Amino acid sequence: MPGGRLSHEDRLAIAAGLTEGHGYAEIARRLDRPTSTISREIARNGGARGYRADHAHYATSSRARRRRPAGNVEQPAEVDAYGRDPQAVREFAEHFAATMVDTGVPRMAARVLSHLYTADSPSLTAAELVRHLEVSPASVSKAIGYLEQVELVRREPDDRGGRHEHYLIAEDIWIQAWKTSARANANWAATARQGAELLQPSTPAGARLEQMSEFFQQLSNDMSGGPAAGAAEDAMTLLAALFHAARPLTAPQLATALDWPTDRVTAALETAHTYKDFTDPLVLRPAGTATYTVDASPNRLTPIQRAALKDQTEPSICR
C-alpha cells in the first residue's frame, strides 16, 4: 500500500533492485511507492552500496520503539525557523537527489548538490556536509571534486579568517551547466567529423560518423545560440592569432598573417564580437582605430585575483 510502512518483503525488493542496478524511481514504481520513500529508506540505512534488507528492517523497528512517546501525550510538530516541517524538507532533498541520479549524476554528488540547494545558508563547509549527510569526509571530498569539475559548485575561503573552506552554488549555475553541455556536444561533433573524414563519408562507417557530427553540431548550436561550426572555428583561430602576436593588429594584417581573404577575417571578427560567451575565456577587444587584440574574459578573474597577478608581474624595485 503506497502510504503504509515498508515491510520486510519491501526491503528485500529494494535490496534486490539496488543489486540489479535500478534507480530509486524504478524501485519505487515496482513497489508502488513514492520515490522519496525509497530514497529516504536507503539513505537512512547505509546508502545504495551499504543497504541490507534485514539490517534496515531491524534498525527501523528499533528506532520506532525508541521514539514511541510515553502514554497518549501528543508531541508537538517540529518546525524550523521558517515554520516548515524539517522532515518534509529532508525528504524533498533526497527526492531531488534521486532525480539527479536518474539523469546520470553520481549518487553522492547528487546528495551534496541537493543539500546545498535546499539549505537556507548561502554556503556550507565540508564538516557541515559530513554531519548533515551522515557520510565520511572522503565521500564529501570526492563529490565536491566532481561538482567543481563540472562547474556546479565553487569553493571560497572563510571570510572570517577561519581555516575551513565554504562550498556554494554559483548564481549562474544552470547557465554554466548549459554552456558546459553545449561545449561537450561541440567536442562530440568535432571528433565525429574527424572520423568521417578519415573513414570517408562514402563508406557506411564514414556516413554514420558524419550523421553523428551533424546531429551534435546542430544540438550544440541550438544550446549555445552560437555560430555555425566553420564560423566558430574561424573566430577561435583569429583569437589564437591575436594571442600569439601579443600586440594589436588590423584586419589586413590578420588577413596577411593567416593567408585569408579580408572578408573572411571581417566575418571572423564579427563572430568573435557577437558570441563572447562562445569564445570564453578569451574575448576580442578593440585596441584603437581598426585594430584588435585579445583579453581574458572579465568574468573569469575577480578584482582581487587581477590585482594579485599584477603584483606578480610587476618588477620589484631594489633599494
C-alpha positions in Angstrom: 0.0 0.0 0.0 1.6 3.4 -1.1 1.0 5.1 2.3 1.8 2.2 4.6 5.0 1.3 6.3 7.7 -0.7 4.4 7.5 -4.4 5.2 10.4 -6.8 5.3 9.4 -8.1 1.8 9.5 -4.5 0.6 13.0 -4.0 1.9 14.1 -7.3 0.3 12.8 -6.0 -3.0 14.7 -2.7 -2.5 17.9 -4.6 -1.9 17.3 -6.7 -5.0 16.7 -3.6 -7.1 19.9 -1.9 -6.0 21.8 -5.1 -6.7 20.4 -5.2 -10.2 21.4 -1.6 -10.7 17.9 0.0 -10.8 17.4 3.7 -9.9 15.3 4.8 -7.0 12.4 5.8 -9.3 12.3 2.4 -10.9 12.4 0.6 -7.5 9.6 3.0 -6.3 7.5 2.1 -9.3 7.9 -1.6 -8.7 6.7 -1.2 -5.1 4.0 1.4 -5.9 5.7 3.8 -3.5 6.8 7.5 -3.7 10.4 7.8 -4.8 11.0 9.9 -1.7 10.1 7.0 0.5 12.6 4.7 -1.3 15.4 7.4 -1.3 14.8 8.1 2.4 14.8 4.4 3.3 18.1 3.8 1.5 19.8 7.0 2.9 18.9 6.0 6.4 20.2 2.5 6.2 23.7 2.6 4.7 23.2 4.1 1.3 23.0 2.4 -2.0 26.2 0.4 -1.5 25.7 -0.5 2.1 21.9 -1.2 2.2 21.0 -4.6 3.8 17.3 -5.5 4.0 17.5 -7.4 7.3 19.6 -4.8 9.0 17.3 -2.0 7.7 14.2 -3.7 9.0 15.7 -4.3 12.4 17.1 -0.8 12.7 13.8 0.8 11.7 11.9 -1.2 14.2 14.4 -0.3 16.9 14.2 3.4 16.1 10.4 3.2 16.2 10.5 1.7 19.7 12.9 4.3 21.0 10.7 7.2 19.6 7.4 5.9 20.9 6.1 8.5 23.4 5.0 7.5 26.9 1.2 7.4 27.4 -1.0 9.2 25.0 0.7 12.6 25.2 0.6 14.2 21.8 4.1 15.5 20.7 4.2 19.0 19.2 5.1 19.0 15.5 8.7 20.0 14.8 9.2 23.1 12.6 12.2 25.0 11.5 12.9 28.7 11.7 10.7 29.4 8.7 7.8 27.2 10.1 8.5 24.3 7.8 8.5 20.6 8.6 12.2 19.6 8.6 11.4 16.0 7.8 9.5 17.1 4.7 12.5 19.2 3.6 14.8 16.3 4.1 12.5 14.0 2.1 12.4 16.5 -0.7 16.2 16.8 -0.7 16.5 13.0 -1.1 13.9 13.0 -3.8 15.8 15.9 -5.6 19.0 13.9 -5.3 17.3 10.7 -6.7 16.0 12.7 -9.7 19.6 13.8 -10.4 20.9 10.3 -10.0 18.3 9.1 -12.6 19.8 11.6 -15.1 23.4 10.2 -14.6 24.8 12.3 -11.7 26.8 10.2 -9.3 24.8 9.5 -6.1 26.9 11.3 -3.5 27.5 14.3 -5.8 23.7 14.5 -6.2 23.1 14.4 -2.4 25.7 17.1 -1.8 24.3 19.3 -4.5 20.8 18.7 -3.3 21.7 19.6 0.2 23.5 22.8 -0.8 20.4 23.7 -2.8 17.9 23.1 0.0 20.0 24.7 2.8 19.0 28.2 3.8 22.6 29.0 4.5 24.4 30.6 1.4 27.3 28.1 1.9 28.3 25.1 3.8 31.7 23.7 5.0 32.8 20.1 4.4 32.3 19.3 8.1 28.7 20.6 7.9 28.0 18.4 4.8 29.6 15.4 6.6 27.4 15.9 9.6 24.1 16.6 7.8 24.5 13.8 5.2 26.0 11.3 7.8 28.8 10.2 5.4 32.6 10.2 5.5 34.8 13.2 4.8 36.3 11.3 1.9 32.9 10.8 0.3 32.1 14.6 0.5 35.6 15.5 -0.8 35.1 13.2 -3.8 31.7 14.6 -4.5 32.8 18.2 -4.2 35.7 17.5 -6.6 33.2 16.2 -9.2 30.9 19.1 -8.8 33.7 21.6 -9.2 34.9 19.8 -12.3 31.5 20.2 -14.0 31.3 23.8 -12.7 28.2 23.3 -10.5 29.9 24.2 -7.2 32.7 26.6 -6.2 34.7 27.0 -3.0 35.5 30.2 -1.2 37.8 30.8 1.9 36.3 31.6 5.2 35.7 35.4 5.2 36.2 35.5 9.0 39.8 34.1 8.7 39.0 30.5 9.6 40.7 27.5 8.2 37.6 25.9 6.7 36.6 26.4 3.1 33.0 27.1 2.2 31.1 25.5 -0.7 28.4 27.2 -2.5 26.3 27.2 -5.7 27.1 29.9 -8.2 24.1 32.2 -9.1 24.6 31.3 -12.8 24.9 27.5 -12.1 22.4 26.3 -14.7 23.7 28.8 -17.4 27.2 27.4 -16.8 25.9 23.8 -16.9 24.2 24.6 -20.2 27.4 26.0 -21.6 29.4 23.0 -20.4 26.9 20.7 -22.1 27.0 22.8 -25.3 30.8 22.6 -25.4 30.6 18.8 -24.8 28.3 18.4 -27.8 30.6 20.6 -29.9 33.5 18.3 -29.0 31.4 15.2 -29.9 30.7 16.9 -33.3 34.3 17.7 -34.0 35.6 14.2 -33.1 32.9 12.6 -35.2 33.7 14.9 -38.1 37.4 13.9 -37.9 36.4 10.3 -38.0 34.1 10.8 -41.0 36.9 12.5 -42.9 39.3 9.7 -42.0 36.9 6.8 -42.9 35.4 8.7 -45.9 31.7 9.8 -45.9 31.0 7.5 -48.8 31.6 4.4 -46.6 29.0 3.1 -44.2 31.2 3.9 -41.2 32.1 7.3 -42.5 28.4 8.1 -43.3 27.4 7.1 -39.7 30.1 9.4 -38.2 29.1 12.2 -40.5 25.5 11.9 -39.4 26.6 11.9 -35.8 28.7 15.0 -36.3 25.8 16.9 -37.9 23.5 15.9 -35.1 25.8 17.0 -32.3 26.8 20.2 -34.1 23.2 21.2 -34.5 22.5 20.4 -30.9 25.5 22.4 -29.7 24.4 25.4 -31.9 20.8 25.2 -30.6 22.0 25.1 -27.0 24.6 27.8 -27.2 22.9 30.1 -29.6 26.3 30.2 -31.2 27.6 30.4 -34.7 27.9 27.6 -37.2 30.9 25.3 -36.9 33.0 27.0 -39.7 32.4 30.5 -38.4 33.2 29.4 -34.8 36.5 27.8 -35.8 37.5 30.9 -37.8 36.7 33.1 -34.8 38.8 30.9 -32.4 41.7 30.8 -34.9 41.6 34.6 -35.2 41.7 34.9 -31.4 44.6 32.5 -31.2 46.5 34.6 -33.8 46.0 37.8 -31.8 47.1 36.0 -28.6 50.2 34.7 -30.4 51.0 38.1 -31.8 50.8 39.6 -28.4 50.1 43.0 -29.9 47.2 44.8 -31.6 46.7 44.0 -35.3 44.4 45.4 -38.1 42.2 43.2 -40.2 44.5 43.5 -43.3 47.5 42.4 -41.1 45.5 39.4 -39.8 44.4 38.5 -43.4 48.1 38.6 -44.5 49.3 36.5 -41.5 46.5 33.9 -41.8 46.5 33.9 -45.6 42.8 34.6 -45.6 40.6 36.8 -47.7 39.8 40.1 -46.0 36.1 39.3 -45.9 36.8 36.1 -44.1 38.7 38.0 -41.4 35.9 40.5 -41.2 33.4 37.7 -40.7 35.6 36.1 -38.0 35.9 39.4 -36.2 32.1 39.9 -36.2 31.6 36.3 -34.9 34.1 36.8 -32.1 32.5 40.1 -31.2 28.9 38.8 -31.3 29.4 35.5 -29.4 31.6 36.5 -26.5 30.3 33.6 -24.3 31.2 31.1 -27.1 34.9 32.4 -27.2 35.3 32.3 -23.4 37.9 32.6 -21.7 39.2 34.9 -24.5 37.4 38.0 -25.7 38.1 40.3 -28.7 38.9 43.9 -27.7 39.3 46.9 -29.9 42.7 48.5 -29.3 42.4 51.6 -31.4 41.3 52.7 -34.8 40.5 49.4 -36.7 43.0 47.4 -34.6 42.2 44.5 -32.3 43.7 42.4 -29.5 42.6 39.7 -27.1 41.9 39.9 -23.4 40.8 37.5 -20.7 37.0 37.3 -20.1 36.2 39.9 -17.4 34.1 37.3 -15.5 37.0 34.8 -15.2 39.0 36.6 -12.6 37.9 38.6 -9.6 39.4 42.1 -8.9 41.5 40.6 -6.1 42.9 37.9 -8.4 43.7 40.5 -11.1 45.5 42.8 -8.5 47.5 39.8 -7.2 48.6 38.8 -10.7 49.5 42.4 -11.5 51.7 42.4 -8.4 53.4 39.2 -9.5 54.2 40.6 -13.0 55.4 44.0 -12.0 59.3 44.1 -11.4 60.4 44.7 -7.8 62.3 47.9 -7.1 65.6 47.3 -5.4 66.7 49.9 -2.9 
